[in-house]
Amino acid sequence: MNKACSLLVINVGSTSTKAAWFQGREPAALETIRYQSEDLAPYASLREQLPLREKGLLDFLKKNSLDPEAVDLFISRGGLGNPAPAGVYRIDEVMCEDLLEGRYGKHPSALGPAMALNLSKRYGKPAIVVDPPSTDEFHPLARISGLPEIERKSVFHALNQKAAARRLASDLDKRYEALNLIVAHLGGGITIGAHRNGKVIDCTHGLGEGPLTPERAGALPTMDLIDLVFSGNKDRKTISDALVGKGGLCAYLGTTDATEVLGKILAGDERAKLIFEAMAYQIAKEIGAMATVLEGRIDGIVLTGGLANVEMLTDWIRGRVQFIAPVFVYPGEDEMAALAEGGLRVLLKEEDVKKYQRESGS
């Protein structure tokens, strides 16, 4: 297989669609197609958004004079499907139905695989997802919470965590599957995972556990949360929004923008410094917890994601965890490149494509 094969990569978010055309490992065209809330407001369900999102993708191709007939592989960011081990999965009708119906959780990322499948049918080339967010490689011990009715679940930034871990392995001239790593994805959401020999055997949940983030509350004192829920002062949506979307830095400082927070700190705002350092403190605590999961045998700690660009934050974290293992910083979250790399592994026959399986009895 020629390494200069053509890949169309799709990454759908809440108010944007990222589209990229790769020739081998190099992006030939890249665009973020943005939508205003009023553009999406008329659509009652994700499924109803499909024509609008597909038009944006086709406009991207036309604008850049790109012929989908020339594509070797359509690649989409995955959605919240049936939990399964990491890897590359062929997109099919069963997967898309589960995602669009929200069988395992609702998220706009469900639209990407549906768009890729429609293109696959039209142009006769396969479509895949790579390391979807529902990736589940948990050790049985990691699933136990404190109540039989509640099981800890694997929901994390699998794509970027795995990509950063593979990048470190390459830099160390070792195989990812031969390393024990702790990887912290630092962005609007923050997840910290324990990677043992190529599998994420435990990780903080992206929505309801771990440190406070720019927009999420993270783990909270349970009894105080119960009091808040039953106080009668806030409805379910208000509380839900406070936990995911308007929590963390947003709740304390009125912004999710780390650059704005840094500006406050440099201007002498001690409260902003306290809250920002508290986020670093909580991230470091979770890294320490994952060190126990790996029984102290750790080859490296990886800090990645957009917030890894903030040197003040990474320095605070490094200062608390460098006694555990060497700290490596890979700023940013190049999900498009990570998706393309996954596609190339398939085309170069370095990785097999798996079949998506719906949960038994569903």
Secondary structure as UniProt FT lines:
FT   TURN            3..4
FT   STRAND          6..12
FT   STRAND          16..23
FT   TURN            24..25
FT   STRAND          26..34
FT   HELIX           37..40
FT   TURN            41..42
FT   HELIX           46..63
FT   TURN            64..65
FT   HELIX           68..70
FT   STRAND          73..76
FT   STRAND          88..90
FT   HELIX           93..101
FT   TURN            102..104
FT   HELIX           108..110
FT   HELIX           111..123
FT   STRAND          127..130
FT   TURN            133..134
FT   HELIX           140..143
FT   STRAND          144..147
FT   TURN            148..149
FT   STRAND          150..151
FT   HELIX           158..171
FT   TURN            172..173
FT   HELIX           176..178
FT   STRAND          180..186
FT   STRAND          190..196
FT   TURN            197..198
FT   STRAND          199..203
FT   TURN            206..208
FT   HELIX           222..229
FT   TURN            230..231
FT   HELIX           236..243
FT   HELIX           249..253
FT   HELIX           258..266
FT   TURN            267..268
FT   HELIX           270..293
FT   TURN            294..296
FT   STRAND          300..305
FT   HELIX           306..309
FT   HELIX           311..321
FT   TURN            322..324
FT   STRAND          327..332
FT   HELIX           335..347
FT   TURN            348..349
FT   STRAND          353..355
FT   TURN            360..361
//
